[in-house]
Amino acid sequence: MKKILTFALTFCAFIAAMACGSNDPEVDGMTGATEQTGGDEGTAKGKMLVIYFSRADENWQVGYVERGNTAIMVDYIKEQADVDVFEIVPVVAYPADYDECTAYVTEEINENRRPAYKNEITNLADYETVFIGGPIWWGRPPMLFRTFFEAHPELDGKTIIPFGTHGGSGVGSYTTLIKEYCPNATVLESLGISGSSVRNVSSKNTVENWLKKLGVDKQSTSISNVRAKTNTANASYTLNGTRSNGQQRIYIRNGNKYIKR
Ligand SMILES: Cc1cc2nc3c(=O)[nH]c(=O)nc-3n(C[C@H](O)[C@H](O)[C@H](O)COP(=O)(O)O)c2cc1C
């Protein structure tokens, strides 16, 4: 219910802002919250990839920044999990000036454009779990993500984890877009952090707790590619790790290494 209300408020604000020509995305009256939106049952597994877009330069409530807000969130994920990273970089950079950018994006949405991006990823098949995230632009993920999803139908069926930063709208619209393009994906709990607070230490902790809840952390993913050198489906393996106090509590499940504290 909360999710529906949030989406409805954002959508109304978006329509209202478009109607009165405002470039201000905060018109939805919701501020700065960190929000976690429930997803399908399950945990992250196998080899992991983070796909993201983030715009530096002038932004809502942070002024000019050298590194975009979502990029900071990606830094936290990288610190805490063994992930590969693919950045979606638009061929035509978005205007550095915030007001110019919002006007430009309004046109992009109205014309239903599919902006091109620079590099391509060719080994998506290698990944079982994919984080997908970016900013919220006018109540939704940037159109770049539509370009990306349309080029990558192979994302469907994977475990996908939405995340992003926003100015108050939350990132539930990432889950909606992912489900639109990947109806067979398992979409886990998303995390949205307000762009103005993403640089706070508390946000780093929030990311850490969210990842733990999803079954992701450096220790549980440091062996992500355990492969059996046998055709026996039921082969079993032992892996012992010794802590300084002598406890042996390392085990592998679904190709992930776990350390029991
Ligand atoms: C063109 C544009 C539109 C935006 N629209 C919204 C919006 O509708 N709702 C919202 O909460 N924040 C909105 N924002 C704020 C961004 O989502 C927020 O600053 C985000 O953290 C930017 O992330 P980035 O630096 O990774 O690009 C908008 C920002 C821009 C530049």
The ligand as an SDF file (V2000), in Angstrom:
LIG
                    3D

 31 33  0  0  0  0  0  0  0  0999 V2000
   16.8590   15.6900  -14.3640 C   0  0  0  0  0  0  0  0  0  0  0  0
   16.6190   15.3730  -12.9120 C   0  0  0  0  0  0  0  0  0  0  0  0
   15.3690   14.9970  -12.4710 C   0  0  0  0  0  0  0  0  0  0  0  0
   15.1770   14.6130  -11.1510 C   0  0  0  0  0  0  0  0  0  0  0  0
   13.9280   14.1860  -10.7630 N   0  0  0  0  0  0  0  0  0  0  0  0
   13.7610   13.6980   -9.4980 C   0  0  0  0  0  0  0  0  0  0  0  0
   12.4940   13.1640   -9.0910 C   0  0  0  0  0  0  0  0  0  0  0  0
   11.5260   13.1220   -9.8260 O   0  0  0  0  0  0  0  0  0  0  0  0
   12.3930   12.6970   -7.8360 N   0  0  0  0  0  0  0  0  0  0  0  0
   13.4480   12.7070   -6.9640 C   0  0  0  0  0  0  0  0  0  0  0  0
   13.3090   12.2550   -5.8510 O   0  0  0  0  0  0  0  0  0  0  0  0
   14.6540   13.2170   -7.3260 N   0  0  0  0  0  0  0  0  0  0  0  0
   14.8350   13.6980   -8.5730 C   0  0  0  0  0  0  0  0  0  0  0  0
   16.0630   14.1970   -8.9470 N   0  0  0  0  0  0  0  0  0  0  0  0
   17.1760   14.1640   -7.9830 C   0  0  0  0  0  0  0  0  0  0  0  0
   18.0830   12.9550   -8.2080 C   0  0  0  0  0  0  0  0  0  0  0  0
   17.3540   11.7530   -8.2730 O   0  0  0  0  0  0  0  0  0  0  0  0
   19.1010   12.8220   -7.0930 C   0  0  0  0  0  0  0  0  0  0  0  0
   19.8150   13.9990   -6.9460 O   0  0  0  0  0  0  0  0  0  0  0  0
   20.0440   11.6520   -7.3170 C   0  0  0  0  0  0  0  0  0  0  0  0
   20.7400   11.4060   -6.1230 O   0  0  0  0  0  0  0  0  0  0  0  0
   21.0560   11.9310   -8.4270 C   0  0  0  0  0  0  0  0  0  0  0  0
   21.8950   10.8080   -8.5570 O   0  0  0  0  0  0  0  0  0  0  0  0
   23.2100   10.7920   -9.4570 P   0  0  0  0  0  0  0  0  0  0  0  0
   24.1400   11.8340   -8.9090 O   0  0  0  0  0  0  0  0  0  0  0  0
   23.7400    9.4150   -9.2760 O   0  0  0  0  0  0  0  0  0  0  0  0
   22.8230   11.0530  -10.8750 O   0  0  0  0  0  0  0  0  0  0  0  0
   16.2640   14.6460  -10.2400 C   0  0  0  0  0  0  0  0  0  0  0  0
   17.5210   15.0830  -10.6880 C   0  0  0  0  0  0  0  0  0  0  0  0
   17.7030   15.4500  -11.9990 C   0  0  0  0  0  0  0  0  0  0  0  0
   19.0710   15.8820  -12.4730 C   0  0  0  0  0  0  0  0  0  0  0  0
  1  2  1  0
  2  3  1  0
  2 30  2  0
  3  4  2  0
  4  5  1  0
  4 28  1  0
  5  6  2  0
  6  7  1  0
  6 13  1  0
  7  8  2  0
  7  9  1  0
  9 10  1  0
 10 11  2  0
 10 12  1  0
 12 13  2  0
 13 14  1  0
 14 15  1  0
 14 28  1  0
 15 16  1  0
 16 17  1  0
 16 18  1  0
 18 19  1  0
 18 20  1  0
 20 21  1  0
 20 22  1  0
 22 23  1  0
 23 24  1  0
 24 25  2  0
 24 26  1  0
 24 27  1  0
 28 29  2  0
 29 30  1  0
 30 31  1  0
M  END
$$$$
